[in-house]
Amino acid sequence: MHINLPNKQYYRIGEVAKAFSVNTSLIRFWEGEFKIIKPKRNKKGNRLFKPQDIENFKLIYHLVKEKGMTLEGAKKKLKEKPEKTQDNHAIISRLEGIKAELINFKNQL
């Protein structure tokens, strides 16, 4: 899944939810369920997500929404070999980006 977010230091919850096409309540739920998501909070208590949190959301989204894993299964997968899972997801993301570029080139011809 390719996420279109501008390059920023922090992202608001609404931006993250819109980028993943999900409700903000799902973002809050995943934050509580997965310990790898640790947003910073401002003085008002609003969540501010770092780019690393976005990468973790991509990984969770891939496991839960695209592969159809349960939350428990995704947690277990992340605990077993988190670096391998993240590496595989990074490779898949890069390949999807390359595919999108090739399709764009094809459409331009």
C-alpha contacts under 8 A as a table, 3 or more apart, distances in Angstrom:
res1	aa1	res2	aa2	distance
1	M	58	K	7.54
1	M	62	H	7.57
1	M	93	S	6.55
1	M	96	E	7.12
2	H	93	S	6.90
2	H	96	E	7.19
2	H	97	G	6.87
3	I	19	A	5.84
3	I	20	F	6.90
4	N	19	A	6.28
5	L	15	E	7.85
5	L	19	A	6.74
8	K	11	Y	6.90
8	K	51	P	7.69
9	Q	50	K	6.08
9	Q	51	P	6.79
10	Y	48	L	5.51
10	Y	49	F	5.25
10	Y	50	K	4.87
10	Y	51	P	6.96
11	Y	15	E	6.28
11	Y	16	V	6.68
11	Y	48	L	5.41
11	Y	49	F	4.96
11	Y	50	K	6.47
11	Y	51	P	7.83
12	R	15	E	5.37
12	R	16	V	6.51
12	R	46	N	7.74
12	R	47	R	6.30
12	R	48	L	5.12
12	R	49	F	6.39
13	I	16	V	5.11
13	I	17	A	6.10
13	I	24	T	6.42
13	I	27	I	7.32
13	I	47	R	6.25
13	I	48	L	6.82
13	I	49	F	7.25
14	G	17	A	5.11
14	G	18	K	6.05
14	G	24	T	6.30
15	E	18	K	5.19
15	E	19	A	6.12
16	V	19	A	5.13
16	V	20	F	6.35
16	V	27	I	7.84
16	V	54	I	7.55
17	A	20	F	5.30
17	A	21	S	5.83
17	A	22	V	5.11
17	A	23	N	5.67
17	A	24	T	5.33
17	A	27	I	6.59
18	K	21	S	4.84
18	K	22	V	6.40
18	K	23	N	7.65
19	A	22	V	7.96
22	V	26	L	6.70
22	V	27	I	7.72
23	N	26	L	5.47
23	N	27	I	6.93
24	T	27	I	5.07
24	T	28	R	6.32
25	S	28	R	5.06
25	S	29	F	6.04
26	L	29	F	4.88
26	L	30	W	6.07
27	I	30	W	5.23
27	I	31	E	6.15
28	R	31	E	5.03
28	R	32	G	6.46
29	F	32	G	5.24
29	F	33	E	6.27
30	W	33	E	4.91
30	W	34	F	5.79
30	W	37	I	7.82
31	E	34	F	5.62
31	E	35	K	7.08
31	E	37	I	5.38
31	E	38	K	7.08
32	G	35	K	7.13
34	F	37	I	6.00
34	F	75	K	7.01
35	K	38	K	6.96
36	I	53	D	7.64
36	I	56	N	6.96
37	I	53	D	5.59
37	I	56	N	6.77
37	I	57	F	7.65
38	K	49	F	7.61
38	K	53	D	6.96
39	P	47	R	5.73
39	P	48	L	5.41
39	P	49	F	4.77
39	P	50	K	6.86
39	P	53	D	7.17
40	K	47	R	5.85
40	K	48	L	5.07
40	K	49	F	6.40
40	K	50	K	7.87
41	R	44	K	7.59
41	R	45	G	5.14
41	R	46	N	5.28
41	R	47	R	4.71
41	R	48	L	5.74
42	N	45	G	5.19
42	N	46	N	5.56
42	N	47	R	6.89
42	N	48	L	7.27
43	K	46	N	7.52
49	F	52	Q	7.98
49	F	53	D	5.79
49	F	54	I	6.99
50	K	53	D	5.18
50	K	54	I	6.60
51	P	54	I	4.96
51	P	55	E	6.40
52	Q	55	E	5.06
52	Q	56	N	6.30
53	D	56	N	4.96
53	D	57	F	6.12
54	I	57	F	4.93
54	I	58	K	6.19
55	E	58	K	5.02
55	E	59	L	6.36
56	N	59	L	5.03
56	N	60	I	6.19
57	F	60	I	5.02
57	F	61	Y	5.85
58	K	61	Y	5.06
58	K	62	H	6.03
59	L	62	H	5.11
59	L	63	L	6.29
59	L	86	Q	6.86
59	L	89	H	6.44
60	I	63	L	5.16
60	I	64	V	5.97
60	I	65	K	8.00
60	I	74	A	7.08
61	Y	64	V	5.29
61	Y	65	K	5.29
61	Y	66	E	6.80
62	H	65	K	5.70
62	H	66	E	4.87
62	H	67	K	6.19
62	H	89	H	7.88
63	L	66	E	6.02
63	L	67	K	5.06
63	L	68	G	6.49
63	L	69	M	5.74
63	L	74	A	6.03
64	V	67	K	5.89
64	V	68	G	4.97
64	V	69	M	4.71
64	V	70	T	6.16
64	V	71	L	6.71
64	V	74	A	6.64
65	K	68	G	5.28
65	K	69	M	7.33
69	M	73	G	5.76
69	M	74	A	6.04
70	T	73	G	4.99
70	T	74	A	6.13
71	L	74	A	5.06
71	L	75	K	6.11
72	E	75	K	5.07
72	E	76	K	6.11
73	G	76	K	5.07
73	G	77	K	6.08
74	A	77	K	5.02
74	A	78	L	6.15
75	K	78	L	5.16
75	K	79	K	6.19
76	K	79	K	5.10
76	K	80	E	6.10
77	K	80	E	5.28
77	K	81	K	6.69
77	K	82	P	7.17
77	K	85	T	7.57
78	L	81	K	6.04
78	L	82	P	4.65
78	L	85	T	6.89
79	K	82	P	5.88
81	K	84	K	5.46
81	K	85	T	6.28
82	P	85	T	5.13
82	P	86	Q	6.03
83	E	86	Q	5.10
83	E	87	D	6.01
84	K	87	D	5.02
84	K	88	N	6.12
85	T	88	N	5.19
85	T	89	H	6.16
86	Q	89	H	5.04
86	Q	90	A	6.06
87	D	90	A	5.05
87	D	91	I	6.27
88	N	91	I	5.17
88	N	92	I	6.24
89	H	92	I	5.04
89	H	93	S	6.07
90	A	93	S	5.07
90	A	94	R	6.20
91	I	94	R	5.17
91	I	95	L	6.20
92	I	95	L	5.11
92	I	96	E	6.15
93	S	96	E	5.10
93	S	97	G	6.25
94	R	97	G	5.07
94	R	98	I	6.27
95	L	98	I	5.03
95	L	99	K	6.09
96	E	99	K	4.97
96	E	100	A	6.17
97	G	100	A	5.11
97	G	101	E	6.31
98	I	101	E	5.09
98	I	102	L	6.20
99	K	102	L	5.11
99	K	103	I	6.16
100	A	103	I	5.15
100	A	104	N	6.15
101	E	104	N	4.99
101	E	105	F	6.23
102	L	105	F	5.02
102	L	106	K	6.11
103	I	106	K	4.98
103	I	107	N	6.16
104	N	107	N	5.15
104	N	108	Q	6.30
105	F	108	Q	5.12
105	F	109	L	6.51
106	K	109	L	5.33
